[in-house]
Amino acid sequence: MNKTLTYIKTKFFSSPVDAFLTISISYLIYITIPPLIDWMFIKATFAGESKKECVAGGACWIFVKTWFNRFLYGMYPNEEVWRINLPFVFLVVSIVAYRFLNEKLKKHLFLFLTIPFPILALMLFSGGFLGLEQVDTREWGGLFLTLVISIFAIIFCFPLGVLLAMGRRSNLPVIRYFSIGFIEFWRGVPLITVLFMAGVMFPLLLPSGTNMDKLVRVIIAITLFEAAYMAEVVRGGLQAVGRGQYDASKAIGMGYWKSHIFIILPQALKLVIPGIANTFIALFKDTPLVFVVGLLEILGMVNLAKTNPAWLGMATEGYVFVALVYWIFCFAMSRYSLSIERKLKTTN
Amino acid sequence: MSFFQNHLEKIDQFLNDHPKVKFLLPQAILIVLVVSIISYFSFNASSNLSARGINTGFGFLSNKASFDIQFSLIEFDSSMSYGRAYLVGLLNTILVSVIGILFATILGFVFGILRLSSNPLASGLATCYIELFRNISLLLQIFFWYFTVLRLLPQAENSIVLFDVIYANIKGIYFPKFIWTNLNLFIYGLIFTFIAIYLFNSYANRLRENTGKTLPQFLISIIILIILPTLVFFIFGVEVDFAHPKLETRMGIANFIGGSSIIPEFLALAFALSLYTSTFIAENVRAGILGIDKGQKEAAASIGLTNTQVLRLIVIPQALRIIIPPTTNQYLNLTKNSSLAAAIAYPDIVLVFAGTALMQTGRAIEIVTITMLTYLTLSITISVFMNWYNKKVSLTER
């Protein structure tokens, strides 16, 4: 008993400031958490079909339940959603399985996931062959669209960012200044204006009559934008690799590309894993901005649903749901990067 | 495969034998590529624009805008030009960025320091706060404050009243407008005060360095800050009057007339920007404080500095050096993120200019270009300023 008392005293009341903090934070928790739990669980309505059944005064989760498929898949036809589920389930299974495979299989799986898999998945999503119904990208939406945009942008922005980072450190002045200009331009403007550009200005720059898909334009815009950030992260890694590594690889007769691919980049990228992960997380969090060109990812779908006359006043429930989805994805990504970082550190 | 490899090796050999080619060829390819892409785009653009009969050029900036802006720091009505509308949008962007940066910094420092507290309750709260707000999309946070929290405020008739002069309701926050006489003299007085404080402090610093005598700098600065403006206020006949907002009911709708007001869009945006950015600043602050060697504090204590002196003279200057560069990036991000204003119709530069003005004039290329250049200029200005400040606090090695 005495022990716990001393523990409490040293931890929570060691100084007047500490005591003040303890008391005020306890009060804060007391006034916020119980009502929140009340609203989310105790007084909430889970079962039912329409808004009328939400009479308990808490959250109306029927809203999320009814619109669940729309939040996940957008306007994608209900009977076709297996075409979305299949590739994503495969992706999750292979990421989990990746840890347990031997080196050779790992390599094959990695190559398959980065190049043929996205193309196959895209073909399956849009359909129009083998009797699969064609689904226009206008009908894509919800979390599915969020993931499509972020995964493709990540796949494309990574190599581009590495090239730009190398360009910025190049001895060739034209390439160096081009890279600097490119990076600083995209880093200096907000994503929303870039998307405006993709939405309203880019069609004017193509020959009249060509109609590039809106989704493609958005992915290009986000890729260019995030590549600039990726370049700065990778540059940090390149700078941190010792001068001796460059000299040594040159001394054994390796050229620029060979030494970068086999010696410099593996070390540099390992150093900046947290930065790369942060860029990916930022990219993921930026996807709702595609509303400016009229694409509706998960947040856009909630905004659409809350204006439905039968479901007015459900904004809070919708936002809490989306917040939860975003939070889980971002938190998981940041923890995953931490674990990779730790793993690489120990093997070093 | 080996055939392919052979050729690659031959190319490699050739390039190694001709260093000039190796130097010039990639650059020439890049130049040709960039020039051809640009000319392809501009050719298409000019043919598209002439086909649609859209004029080009920046002359439209002086045309009549014929739309109203809900919130503006300078006078604006629909008879004024697009150029003026641009200025209104730009000022609104700057306003929300400055307020956001101010609060994000304060919150960031508070939670960054709390996270290092030995009190588990305090550090736990800070951790929850940081992990919660940094992992949720900013746009969602803006929507949340705007559509959920601020909608909980009462109607104008039942406004929440603070100190009898500030009224908060669903349409915004209303407070008395200041009506000054001789405001310019008062501002000169303030400028003079700051110069006086600066001069006094540099004198005190020199005195300390030369003779070792210390003056109570902080106290005297505060005294100057209070006395000088007060003197100016009374001697030069500066007067301030208040125009209180009044509740009036017109056609059954109650509203506050007169006084100044802050619109809810601004509040939601400033709130979301401050909270979101503060989590990143908090992490920088934590890293900065953790980055200082324990020996520094012990050494400072051993030469007889007091606790506050250790903090003020040893810890903070060194921590700032670590904190500033990444925090600059956060300030830049906040400024750029303020463009999300368009989503809740806060009249910033994107909404006013790239939204309404673009819709009315159809000058997509000019308007998107101006908007992007504006943000580039803002970004460069902030980074130049912060580089200067960074240089000032950086280690001077002698």
Interface residues (C-beta under 8 A of the other chain):
Chain A: K11 F12 S14 D18 L21 T22 I25 S26 L28 L172 P173 V174 I175 F178 F185 R187 G188 V189 P190 L191 I192 T193 F196 M197 V200 M201 L204 L205 L206 P207 S208 G255 I281 K285 D286 T287 P288 L289 F291 V292 L299 N303 K306 A315 T316 Y319 V322 A323 Y326 W327 C330 F331 S334
Chain B: D12 F23 P26 Q27 L30 I31 V34 F41 S42 N44 A45 S47 N48 L49 A51 L114 S117 S118 N119 P120 L121 A122 L125 E131 L132 R134 N135 I136 S137 L138 L139 L140 F143 F144 F147 T148 R151 K336 N337 S339 L340 A342 A343 V350 A354 L358 A364 I365 V368 T371 M372 Y375 L376 S379 I380
